[in-house]
Amino acid sequence: MRVLLSSYVLAISLGMSSVTSAANVEVAFEIPRIDTERYVFPYVAIWAENGRESKPLLVWHLQKKEDEWLSDLRRWWRKIGRYDDHVDSMTGATKGPGHYTESFEINEWDTFKLYLEVSRQDGGHSLVNTEINTTDSIHHYHIPAEAEIGNVSVTITN
């Protein structure tokens, strides 16, 4: 009986470890140089959605208490920004044109939609996304460039 119970506990432990394993999501993206008379660094938001649930991952903005342009990240604002009191815990200052790589840990979901939204004051707006399944054999995803964001590459590791 004791051996059977020990085997059962071991099996449950091994099963639980696979359930709680986290997926690391690396997002590489470019903020393109846009020729304009008055270029303002864009706001950037990255988050994951699974059904009605949302997980904020990154927000780059001016970091002022009353940041009037934050709502220009329209989808992020509707889904997360106006409800989340903890935005400052994942934020950074806006950044200029260049290549950036950010890494996140997603341990709640096997499947989700990853969003990247970019908006510039007096400029354009881009929203891109891709479906991610961490249990698939696909570990690299590509999202084509839009007006305010260059090509996006997503790499998943477990």
Phi and psi in degrees as a GROMACS rama.xvg file:
@    title "Ramachandran Plot"
@    xaxis  label "Phi"
@    yaxis  label "Psi"
@TYPE xy
-63.6631  -40.2265  ARG-2
-65.2987  -41.2777  VAL-3
-63.7949  -42.7803  LEU-4
-64.8581  -42.2938  LEU-5
-62.2062  -41.3068  SER-6
-65.0126  -38.4941  SER-7
-65.5136  -44.6432  TYR-8
-63.3333  -41.9908  VAL-9
-62.6306  -43.013  LEU-10
-63.4509  -41.5746  ALA-11
-65.4174  -41.7961  ILE-12
-61.6537  -44.4841  SER-13
-65.7814  -39.7543  LEU-14
-64.0278  -41.0305  GLY-15
-68.1861  -34.2328  MET-16
-64.8523  -32.8004  SER-17
-74.1693  -28.9752  SER-18
-70.2147  -37.9727  VAL-19
-92.1112  2.84467  THR-20
-68.1996  137.873  SER-21
-95.1495  149.051  ALA-22
-98.7433  131.969  ALA-23
-92.4614  129.135  ASN-24
-114.988  117.072  VAL-25
-106.75  123.103  GLU-26
-113.676  116.915  VAL-27
-109.822  128.627  ALA-28
-148.102  165.946  PHE-29
-123.28  137.292  GLU-30
-99.1415  111.542  ILE-31
-73.8166  155.041  PRO-32
-80.4591  124.191  ARG-33
-114.315  125.086  ILE-34
-77.9022  113.322  ASP-35
-153.565  157.933  THR-36
-63.4291  -43.1248  GLU-37
-125.924  93.4803  ARG-38
-88.9223  127.7  TYR-39
-115.52  134.569  VAL-40
-57.0321  138.87  PHE-41
-79.7055  158.099  PRO-42
-86.1948  143.21  TYR-43
-132.961  135.711  VAL-44
-132.305  138.364  ALA-45
-128.119  132.359  ILE-46
-155.065  167.455  TRP-47
-118.366  145.838  ALA-48
-129.909  140.076  GLU-49
-136.342  100.299  ASN-50
65.3002  -124.966  GLY-51
-88.5742  -7.17161  ARG-52
-87.7686  144.927  GLU-53
-131.54  143.37  SER-54
-124.164  109.553  LYS-55
-70.4394  138.938  PRO-56
-119.325  -38.8157  LEU-57
-158.744  143.085  LEU-58
-143.109  124.815  VAL-59
-107.691  122.324  TRP-60
-153.79  -172.31  HIS-61
-73.7082  -15.1605  LEU-62
61.2496  40.0651  GLN-63
-102.24  154.507  LYS-64
-55.7164  -46.866  LYS-65
-111.258  79.2575  GLU-66
-85.1804  97.5525  ASP-67
-67.5685  -17.3176  GLU-68
-97.0948  -4.44396  TRP-69
-60.105  -33.2933  LEU-70
-71.2209  -6.99472  SER-71
-69.1221  -17.9227  ASP-72
-80.1917  78.4399  LEU-73
-60.0038  -51.3757  ARG-74
-69.0241  -44.7084  ARG-75
-57.6597  -43.0415  TRP-76
-62.2393  -44.8205  TRP-77
-65.5014  -39.0621  ARG-78
-84.6315  -36.4959  LYS-79
-132.384  -53.0817  ILE-80
-54.465  -46.3659  GLY-81
-74.8359  -13.3029  ARG-82
-103.626  -21.549  TYR-83
-92.9569  115.716  ASP-84
-80.9136  -6.35681  ASP-85
-106.633  22.963  HIS-86
-56.9666  -39.362  VAL-87
-65.3631  -18.1779  ASP-88
-72.9121  -13.3918  SER-89
-127.084  13.6021  MET-90
-95.9576  163.867  THR-91
-146.22  168.244  GLY-92
-71.5187  156.241  ALA-93
-60.7708  153.843  THR-94
-130.291  154.624  LYS-95
-84.0141  -173.006  GLY-96
-56.011  143.161  PRO-97
155.812  -179.252  GLY-98
-99.609  136.067  HIS-99
-134.786  147.511  TYR-100
-132.699  128.241  THR-101
-128.077  142.884  GLU-102
-119.393  142.184  SER-103
-138.238  156.287  PHE-104
-111.742  125.823  GLU-105
-117.194  109.671  ILE-106
-116.043  1.95876  ASN-107
-87.7281  -32.2422  GLU-108
-130.027  145.193  TRP-109
-85.5183  -33.0046  ASP-110
-126.349  141.913  THR-111
-165.465  168.904  PHE-112
-108.436  126.316  LYS-113
-96.1725  129.012  LEU-114
-115.726  145.491  TYR-115
-133.473  124.072  LEU-116
-126.859  135.747  GLU-117
-133.191  134.206  VAL-118
-144.551  138.668  SER-119
-115.901  137.218  ARG-120
-59.3907  130.441  GLN-121
56.8038  27.1855  ASP-122
-136.062  -150.734  GLY-123
-92.2619  -177.331  GLY-124
-144.687  135.582  HIS-125
-135.848  140.258  SER-126
-134.605  120.021  LEU-127
-127.368  156.716  VAL-128
-156.877  164.461  ASN-129
-151.572  148.292  THR-130
-79.5105  131.954  GLU-131
-118.756  134.328  ILE-132
-128.273  107.307  ASN-133
-71.7956  -11.6839  THR-134
-93.2985  -9.15593  THR-135
-73.7016  168.777  ASP-136
-81.205  -8.50406  SER-137
-80.208  125.727  ILE-138
-120.28  -3.64309  HIS-139
-129.533  133.303  HIS-140
-126.92  148.534  TYR-141
-128.154  132.021  HIS-142
-118.265  124.474  ILE-143
-65.2502  156.228  PRO-144
-66.0184  154.712  ALA-145
-130.294  -174.148  GLU-146
-57.2571  -45.5696  ALA-147
-103.044  0.170163  GLU-148
-142.616  137.007  ILE-149
-78.0483  -167.935  GLY-150
-58.3352  144.82  ASN-151
-118.967  133.194  VAL-152
-121.096  129.632  SER-153
-119.177  128.736  VAL-154
-121.394  131.564  THR-155
-110.714  130.163  ILE-156
-130.204  142.45  THR-157
